[in-house]
Amino acid sequence: MLRIARHSPTTARRTPRRLLAAAAAFLFLSFTGAALPHSVAAATEPTGDPVSVTLASPRVPAGVTAGVAVFDRQTGTFTEQLDPAATFRSASVVKLLIVLDFLWSRSPDAIPVADRTRLDVMLRSSQDAAADHYWSTYGGPAIVERMVTRLGLADTAPPPAGHEGYWGYTAMSARDTVKTYRHVLESAPAPVRDFVMERLRRSTRCASDSFDQHFGIAAAFDRPWSVKQGWSGRYAKGNCGSASTGAAGGIDVSAPASADAGGAGVDLSRPALHTTGTVGVGDRSIVAVFTLHQDGTSYGKAYTDLGRLTRSLNVPGGTAPKGKWYGTWGQDVGVRKEPVVGDNLLTRLPAGVEVLVGCQKKGQLVSVPPYTNDWWAYLPQYGGYVTNIYISHPDDQLPDVPLCTSQK
């Protein structure tokens, strides 16, 4: 659901930042031949400091409303709970219930190929069209009502009156989400468990609507993990992938263009971003983090704030990836297979998102006046490089990041 030379500090301070960002993006477009479809005036230049998150869990960034539950299956206890019963509009997290309802009396091995295909893309790439199919075919709100009864969910409810057709407005809580995963892992028939979990473990970075969905759990921990994410709001278009896809805007197609608070006080308007899934060998910990953000929050900022919150949690079995977290600036920043500009684009970063930098090396010298730099940062979670110009630090070379080996 996404860079090149480094700063010339003296020159940069003499020019208004917004003008610099606009000029830099325009010249970078000319140099690379890559399209920058969004307004470059919205880009913000870096502050110059690496991101440092101290583990004092849970740390909820300013302006964020959160519901959190982390359950350690090895000890049978919660290690984190923050408003675990608070209800949020589920966005795509409800797809877990949709899949479980369809498979309740069916074996994945016996369903038609068309259904296997739909369920695969709905779980791995969060395809909305697949969810639309099952919602309209199998009773819409009745799907949620059935699963509430079957799983004994305490906080989950169908979409509010007047919004019955919008599956993304299903109300869910962090603790009910933990209970849902516990059902999959501990109670569901083995073929259902394996079918669901295998696909969540193979979640695609780019969702079907071109949003980068490897936020939260997927970014905060090394594998093994599994995720089912959710996002809904007036975000800019998704830009994930190696080319512009013309994806729909960030408003979830499972929801109308605007809505007020729903039943039981569920907020249907503010930007939502949720990360749910499991972490560790044997799916040791179940993690559910639901968040709402202030109106006007960009996808990159919501992505960053959710990441900071998730990294602050006590998650048994989870291992933090090696590297340094840095902010970025600019829009549609390309991640490239090698530290050169050319036909090697892997994906684009959400504007202003934090990234994990594993190492750095010299590559192609690129000039984006007033900046020139030949240092590139390797992002291990993306498997590619961005130019250091778009990393939030004033120096050409990042001072606390090692050099890449020849294999990188």
ROLUMMAR-41693 format. One record per residue (C-alpha): residue number from 1; residue in one letter; chain; x, y, z. Coordinates in nm, 2 decimals. Example, Ala and Ser with C-alpha at 12.3 -4.5 7.8 and 13.67 -1.06 7.14 Angstrom:
// residues 2
   num   residuo   cadena        X        Y        Z
     1         a        A     1.23    -0.45     0.78
     2         s        A     1.37    -0.11     0.71
This chain:
// residues 408
   num   residuo   cadena        X        Y        Z
     1         m        A     0.00     0.00     0.00
     2         l        A     0.82     0.48    -0.10
     3         r        A     1.79     0.90    -0.39
     4         i        A     2.13     1.05    -0.48
     5         a        A     2.41     1.30    -0.37
     6         r        A     2.45     1.45    -0.03
     7         h        A     2.40     1.79     0.10
     8         s        A     2.61     2.10     0.05
     9         p        A     2.51     2.25     0.39
    10         t        A     2.63     2.60     0.33
    11         t        A     2.45     2.64     0.00
    12         a        A     2.14     2.46     0.12
    13         r        A     2.08     2.70     0.42
    14         r        A     2.07     3.00     0.19
    15         t        A     1.77     2.87     0.00
    16         p        A     1.41     2.81     0.13
    17         r        A     1.37     2.44     0.19
    18         r        A     1.05     2.40    -0.01
    19         l        A     1.21     2.56    -0.31
    20         l        A     1.51     2.33    -0.27
    21         a        A     1.29     2.02    -0.25
    22         a        A     1.10     2.12    -0.56
    23         a        A     1.41     2.20    -0.76
    24         a        A     1.58     1.88    -0.65
    25         a        A     1.28     1.66    -0.74
    26         f        A     1.25     1.83    -1.08
    27         l        A     1.62     1.79    -1.17
    28         f        A     1.62     1.43    -1.04
    29         l        A     1.33     1.36    -1.28
    30         s        A     1.53     1.50    -1.56
    31         f        A     1.83     1.29    -1.47
    32         t        A     1.66     0.96    -1.42
    33         g        A     1.37     0.98    -1.66
    34         a        A     1.14     0.86    -1.38
    35         a        A     0.80     1.00    -1.33
    36         l        A     0.72     1.19    -1.00
    37         p        A     0.34     1.20    -1.01
    38         h        A     0.28     1.38    -0.68
    39         s        A     0.34     1.74    -0.59
    40         v        A     0.70     1.79    -0.50
    41         a        A     0.61     2.10    -0.29
    42         a        A     0.49     1.86    -0.02
    43         a        A     0.83     1.71     0.02
    44         t        A     1.02     1.79     0.34
    45         e        A     1.39     1.81     0.38
    46         p        A     1.55     1.59     0.65
    47         t        A     1.63     1.71     1.00
    48         g        A     1.97     1.56     1.01
    49         d        A     1.95     1.30     1.29
    50         p        A     1.92     0.92     1.28
    51         v        A     1.61     0.78     1.43
    52         s        A     1.66     0.63     1.78
    53         v        A     1.39     0.44     1.96
    54         t        A     1.43     0.35     2.32
    55         l        A     1.24     0.04     2.43
    56         a        A     0.99     0.18     2.69
    57         s        A     0.69     0.00     2.57
    58         p        A     0.44     0.07     2.45
    59         r        A     0.54     0.41     2.30
    60         v        A     0.26     0.57     2.12
    61         p        A     0.36     0.87     1.90
    62         a        A     0.19     1.20     1.95
    63         g        A    -0.14     1.23     1.77
    64         v        A    -0.19     0.85     1.74
    65         t        A    -0.47     0.65     1.90
    66         a        A    -0.38     0.29     1.95
    67         g        A    -0.51    -0.04     2.07
    68         v        A    -0.24    -0.30     2.14
    69         a        A    -0.22    -0.67     2.24
    70         v        A     0.08    -0.90     2.24
    71         f        A     0.02    -1.26     2.35
    72         d        A     0.31    -1.50     2.42
    73         r        A     0.18    -1.84     2.32
    74         q        A     0.47    -2.01     2.51
    75         t        A     0.38    -1.88     2.85
    76         g        A     0.01    -1.82     2.77
    77         t        A     0.03    -1.46     2.89
    78         f        A    -0.01    -1.11     2.75
    79         t        A     0.32    -0.91     2.74
    80         e        A     0.16    -0.60     2.62
    81         q        A    -0.20    -0.46     2.65
    82         l        A    -0.30    -0.10     2.57
    83         d        A    -0.67    -0.04     2.54
    84         p        A    -0.70    -0.40     2.40
    85         a        A    -1.08    -0.39     2.40
    86         a        A    -1.09    -0.06     2.21
    87         t        A    -1.27    -0.10     1.87
    88         f        A    -1.14     0.03     1.54
    89         r        A    -1.27     0.00     1.19
    90         s        A    -1.09    -0.31     1.07
    91         a        A    -1.00    -0.21     0.72
    92         s        A    -0.85    -0.53     0.56
    93         v        A    -0.79    -0.71     0.89
    94         v        A    -1.15    -0.84     0.86
    95         k        A    -1.03    -1.05     0.57
    96         l        A    -0.92    -1.30     0.83
    97         l        A    -1.28    -1.35     0.93
    98         i        A    -1.40    -1.36     0.57
    99         v        A    -1.15    -1.64     0.49
   100         l        A    -1.23    -1.84     0.81
   101         d        A    -1.60    -1.81     0.75
   102         f        A    -1.56    -1.95     0.39
   103         l        A    -1.34    -2.24     0.51
   104         w        A    -1.54    -2.32     0.82
   105         s        A    -1.71    -2.62     0.66
   106         r        A    -1.47    -2.66     0.37
   107         s        A    -1.12    -2.80     0.33
   108         p        A    -0.88    -2.58     0.14
   109         d        A    -0.78    -2.90    -0.05
   110         a        A    -1.13    -2.94    -0.19
   111         i        A    -1.23    -2.59    -0.29
   112         p        A    -1.24    -2.48    -0.65
   113         v        A    -0.93    -2.34    -0.81
   114         a        A    -1.10    -2.00    -0.85
   115         d        A    -1.15    -1.98    -0.47
   116         r        A    -0.79    -2.08    -0.40
   117         t        A    -0.68    -1.81    -0.62
   118         r        A    -0.91    -1.55    -0.47
   119         l        A    -0.81    -1.65    -0.11
   120         d        A    -0.45    -1.64    -0.20
   121         v        A    -0.44    -1.28    -0.33
   122         m        A    -0.68    -1.17    -0.05
   123         l        A    -0.44    -1.30     0.22
   124         r        A    -0.11    -1.23     0.06
   125         s        A    -0.17    -0.91    -0.13
   126         s        A    -0.49    -0.79     0.05
   127         q        A    -0.69    -0.77    -0.27
   128         d        A    -1.02    -0.59    -0.22
   129         a        A    -1.20    -0.74    -0.52
   130         a        A    -1.17    -1.09    -0.36
   131         a        A    -1.31    -0.96    -0.03
   132         d        A    -1.60    -0.80    -0.23
   133         h        A    -1.68    -1.13    -0.39
   134         y        A    -1.71    -1.32    -0.06
   135         w        A    -1.88    -1.04     0.12
   136         s        A    -2.16    -1.01    -0.14
   137         t        A    -2.19    -1.38    -0.20
   138         y        A    -2.20    -1.51     0.16
   139         g        A    -2.41    -1.26     0.34
   140         g        A    -2.20    -0.95     0.42
   141         p        A    -2.26    -0.86     0.78
   142         a        A    -2.38    -1.22     0.85
   143         i        A    -2.02    -1.33     0.80
   144         v        A    -1.91    -1.12     1.09
   145         e        A    -2.20    -1.23     1.31
   146         r        A    -2.13    -1.60     1.24
   147         m        A    -1.76    -1.56     1.33
   148         v        A    -1.84    -1.36     1.65
   149         t        A    -2.05    -1.66     1.77
   150         r        A    -1.80    -1.92     1.65
   151         l        A    -1.49    -1.76     1.80
   152         g        A    -1.65    -1.60     2.11
   153         l        A    -1.54    -1.25     2.01
   154         a        A    -1.63    -0.98     2.26
   155         d        A    -1.57    -0.66     2.07
   156         t        A    -1.62    -0.74     1.70
   157         a        A    -1.93    -0.62     1.52
   158         p        A    -2.06    -0.59     1.16
   159         p        A    -2.05    -0.25     0.99
   160         p        A    -2.29     0.00     1.14
   161         a        A    -2.64     0.07     1.00
   162         g        A    -2.62     0.24     0.67
   163         h        A    -2.28     0.10     0.59
   164         e        A    -2.36    -0.27     0.57
   165         g        A    -2.20    -0.31     0.23
   166         y        A    -1.86    -0.19     0.35
   167         w        A    -1.66    -0.48     0.50
   168         g        A    -1.38    -0.24     0.60
   169         y        A    -1.62    -0.08     0.86
   170         t        A    -1.64    -0.40     1.06
   171         a        A    -1.54    -0.32     1.42
   172         m        A    -1.25    -0.52     1.57
   173         s        A    -1.02    -0.49     1.87
   174         a        A    -0.67    -0.60     1.94
   175         r        A    -0.78    -0.86     2.19
   176         d        A    -1.03    -1.01     1.95
   177         t        A    -0.76    -1.02     1.68
   178         v        A    -0.54    -1.22     1.92
   179         k        A    -0.83    -1.46     1.98
   180         t        A    -0.88    -1.50     1.60
   181         y        A    -0.51    -1.59     1.55
   182         r        A    -0.52    -1.83     1.84
   183         h        A    -0.81    -2.00     1.67
   184         v        A    -0.62    -2.04     1.35
   185         l        A    -0.31    -2.17     1.52
   186         e        A    -0.46    -2.38     1.80
   187         s        A    -0.82    -2.48     1.71
   188         a        A    -0.87    -2.47     1.33
   189         p        A    -0.82    -2.79     1.13
   190         a        A    -0.46    -2.84     1.02
   191         p        A    -0.53    -2.78     0.65
   192         v        A    -0.70    -2.45     0.73
   193         r        A    -0.42    -2.34     0.97
   194         d        A    -0.16    -2.43     0.72
   195         f        A    -0.34    -2.26     0.43
   196         v        A    -0.39    -1.93     0.61
   197         m        A    -0.06    -1.91     0.78
   198         e        A     0.15    -2.01     0.48
   199         r        A    -0.01    -1.72     0.29
   200         l        A     0.04    -1.47     0.57
   201         r        A     0.41    -1.57     0.59
   202         r        A     0.44    -1.49     0.22
   203         s        A     0.28    -1.15     0.23
   204         t        A     0.38    -0.94    -0.07
   205         r        A     0.55    -0.61    -0.01
   206         c        A     0.33    -0.44    -0.26
   207         a        A    -0.04    -0.49    -0.20
   208         s        A    -0.29    -0.52    -0.49
   209         d        A    -0.36    -0.15    -0.47
   210         s        A     0.01    -0.05    -0.49
   211         f        A     0.04     0.03    -0.12
   212         d        A     0.36    -0.09     0.06
   213         q        A     0.22    -0.32     0.33
   214         h        A     0.54    -0.43     0.49
   215         f        A     0.51    -0.19     0.78
   216         g        A     0.47    -0.26     1.15
   217         i        A     0.55    -0.63     1.23
   218         a        A     0.71    -0.69     0.89
   219         a        A     0.96    -0.41     0.94
   220         a        A     1.02    -0.43     1.31
   221         f        A     1.13    -0.80     1.33
   222         d        A     1.34    -1.04     1.14
   223         r        A     1.16    -1.34     1.00
   224         p        A     0.99    -1.57     1.08
   225         w        A     0.68    -1.36     1.09
   226         s        A     0.33    -1.35     0.93
   227         v        A     0.11    -1.05     0.87
   228         k        A    -0.23    -0.94     0.78
   229         q        A    -0.23    -0.56     0.76
   230         g        A    -0.50    -0.30     0.72
   231         w        A    -0.51     0.06     0.59
   232         s        A    -0.78     0.31     0.52
   233         g        A    -0.78     0.68     0.48
   234         r        A    -0.74     0.97     0.25
   235         y        A    -0.38     0.88     0.17
   236         a        A    -0.20     0.97    -0.15
   237         k        A    -0.19     0.70    -0.42
   238         g        A     0.00     0.39    -0.35
   239         n        A     0.34     0.39    -0.53
   240         c        A     0.48     0.05    -0.44
   241         g        A     0.64    -0.15    -0.73
   242         s        A     0.88    -0.10    -1.01
   243         a        A     0.64     0.12    -1.22
   244         s        A     0.35     0.36    -1.17
   245         t        A     0.04     0.15    -1.18
   246         g        A    -0.23     0.41    -1.16
   247         a        A    -0.37     0.26    -0.84
   248         a        A    -0.68     0.40    -0.68
   249         g        A    -0.64     0.66    -0.40
   250         g        A    -0.59     0.56    -0.04
   251         i        A    -0.96     0.56     0.05
   252         d        A    -1.04     0.19     0.11
   253         v        A    -1.28     0.07    -0.17
   254         s        A    -1.46    -0.11     0.11
   255         a        A    -1.57     0.22     0.25
   256         p        A    -1.76     0.53     0.11
   257         a        A    -1.57     0.85     0.04
   258         s        A    -1.66     1.00     0.38
   259         a        A    -1.83     0.89     0.69
   260         d        A    -1.88     1.00     1.05
   261         a        A    -1.84     0.79     1.36
   262         g        A    -2.01     0.46     1.33
   263         g        A    -2.20     0.24     1.58
   264         a        A    -2.05     0.20     1.93
   265         g        A    -1.83     0.50     1.87
   266         v        A    -1.61     0.34     1.60
   267         d        A    -1.43     0.61     1.41
   268         l        A    -1.49     0.58     1.04
   269         s        A    -1.31     0.88     0.92
   270         r        A    -0.95     0.93     1.06
   271         p        A    -0.67     0.76     0.87
   272         a        A    -0.62     0.40     0.99
   273         l        A    -0.32     0.18     0.98
   274         h        A    -0.31    -0.17     1.15
   275         t        A    -0.05    -0.44     1.18
   276         t        A    -0.14    -0.79     1.29
   277         g        A     0.02    -1.13     1.28
   278         t        A     0.27    -1.36     1.45
   279         v        A     0.64    -1.33     1.53
   280         g        A     0.91    -1.58     1.61
   281         v        A     0.97    -1.95     1.56
   282         g        A     0.66    -2.15     1.60
   283         d        A     0.45    -1.84     1.58
   284         r        A     0.54    -1.77     1.94
   285         s        A     0.39    -1.43     1.98
   286         i        A     0.07    -1.29     1.84
   287         v        A     0.08    -0.92     1.78
   288         a        A    -0.22    -0.69     1.71
   289         v        A    -0.16    -0.31     1.68
   290         f        A    -0.45    -0.09     1.56
   291         t        A    -0.39     0.28     1.51
   292         l        A    -0.58     0.59     1.40
   293         h        A    -0.40     0.91     1.30
   294         q        A    -0.48     1.27     1.27
   295         d        A    -0.67     1.40     0.97
   296         g        A    -0.43     1.48     0.69
   297         t        A    -0.16     1.24     0.80
   298         s        A     0.04     1.10     0.51
   299         y        A     0.09     0.73     0.45
   300         g        A     0.46     0.77     0.51
   301         k        A     0.41     0.93     0.85
   302         a        A     0.14     0.68     0.96
   303         y        A     0.38     0.40     0.84
   304         t        A     0.66     0.56     1.05
   305         d        A     0.45     0.62     1.36
   306         l        A     0.31     0.26     1.35
   307         g        A     0.67     0.13     1.31
   308         r        A     0.80     0.32     1.61
   309         l        A     0.51     0.19     1.82
   310         t        A     0.56    -0.17     1.71
   311         r        A     0.94    -0.16     1.77
   312         s        A     0.88    -0.04     2.12
   313         l        A     0.68    -0.35     2.22
   314         n        A     0.79    -0.65     2.42
   315         v        A     0.74    -0.93     2.17
   316         p        A     0.89    -1.27     2.29
   317         g        A     1.06    -1.45     2.01
   318         g        A     1.10    -1.14     1.81
   319         t        A     1.45    -1.03     1.68
   320         a        A     1.51    -0.67     1.58
   321         p        A     1.68    -0.65     1.24
   322         k        A     2.04    -0.51     1.23
   323         g        A     2.09    -0.16     1.10
   324         k        A     2.01     0.20     1.18
   325         w        A     1.67     0.37     1.13
   326         y        A     1.67     0.69     0.94
   327         g        A     1.40     0.93     0.81
   328         t        A     1.38     1.01     0.44
   329         w        A     1.25     1.30     0.25
   330         g        A     1.12     1.35    -0.10
   331         q        A     0.84     1.18    -0.29
   332         d        A     0.84     0.86    -0.50
   333         v        A     1.20     0.79    -0.40
   334         g        A     1.33     0.50    -0.59
   335         v        A     1.49     0.19    -0.44
   336         r        A     1.73     0.04    -0.69
   337         k        A     1.89    -0.30    -0.74
   338         e        A     2.24    -0.14    -0.77
   339         p        A     2.38     0.20    -0.66
   340         v        A     2.33     0.35    -1.00
   341         v        A     2.05     0.52    -1.19
   342         g        A     1.90     0.32    -1.47
   343         d        A     1.66     0.05    -1.56
   344         n        A     1.69    -0.12    -1.21
   345         l        A     1.40     0.02    -1.01
   346         l        A     1.27    -0.22    -0.74
   347         t        A     1.01    -0.01    -0.58
   348         r        A     0.94     0.34    -0.45
   349         l        A     0.93     0.45    -0.08
   350         p        A     0.62     0.60     0.08
   351         a        A     0.69     0.98     0.10
   352         g        A     0.89     1.06     0.42
   353         v        A     0.90     0.71     0.56
   354         e        A     1.17     0.58     0.80
   355         v        A     1.39     0.31     0.66
   356         l        A     1.64     0.06     0.80
   357         v        A     1.99     0.12     0.66
   358         g        A     2.21    -0.18     0.68
   359         c        A     2.53    -0.05     0.51
   360         q        A     2.65     0.20     0.25
   361         k        A     2.88     0.22    -0.04
   362         k        A     2.99     0.45    -0.32
   363         g        A     2.81     0.43    -0.65
   364         q        A     2.71     0.66    -0.93
   365         l        A     2.77     1.03    -0.87
   366         v        A     2.44     1.21    -0.91
   367         s        A     2.38     1.58    -0.89
   368         v        A     2.05     1.72    -0.76
   369         p        A     2.14     2.09    -0.72
   370         p        A     2.24     2.21    -0.47
   371         y        A     2.33     1.85    -0.37
   372         t        A     2.59     1.62    -0.51
   373         n        A     2.68     1.28    -0.37
   374         d        A     2.81     0.94    -0.47
   375         w        A     2.71     0.75    -0.15
   376         w        A     2.42     0.51    -0.15
   377         a        A     2.24     0.34     0.14
   378         y        A     2.15    -0.02     0.13
   379         l        A     1.81    -0.11     0.27
   380         p        A     1.81    -0.48     0.36
   381         q        A     1.44    -0.50     0.39
   382         y        A     1.40    -0.38     0.04
   383         g        A     1.70    -0.56    -0.11
   384         g        A     1.82    -0.24    -0.28
   385         y        A     1.98     0.11    -0.26
   386         v        A     1.87     0.46    -0.23
   387         t        A     2.09     0.76    -0.28
   388         n        A     2.20     0.92     0.05
   389         i        A     2.07     1.25    -0.07
   390         y        A     1.72     1.15     0.05
   391         i        A     1.84     1.01     0.38
   392         s        A     1.78     1.24     0.67
   393         h        A     2.14     1.33     0.76
   394         p        A     2.35     1.63     0.66
   395         d        A     2.66     1.44     0.57
   396         d        A     2.74     1.27     0.24
   397         q        A     2.84     0.95     0.42
   398         l        A     2.64     0.83     0.72
   399         p        A     2.87     0.83     1.02
   400         d        A     2.73     0.53     1.20
   401         v        A     2.66     0.29     0.91
   402         p        A     2.92     0.04     0.80
   403         l        A     3.05    -0.01     0.45
   404         c        A     2.88    -0.27     0.24
   405         t        A     3.07    -0.59     0.16
   406         s        A     3.13    -0.68    -0.20
   407         q        A     2.82    -0.91    -0.19
   408         k        A     2.58    -0.62    -0.14
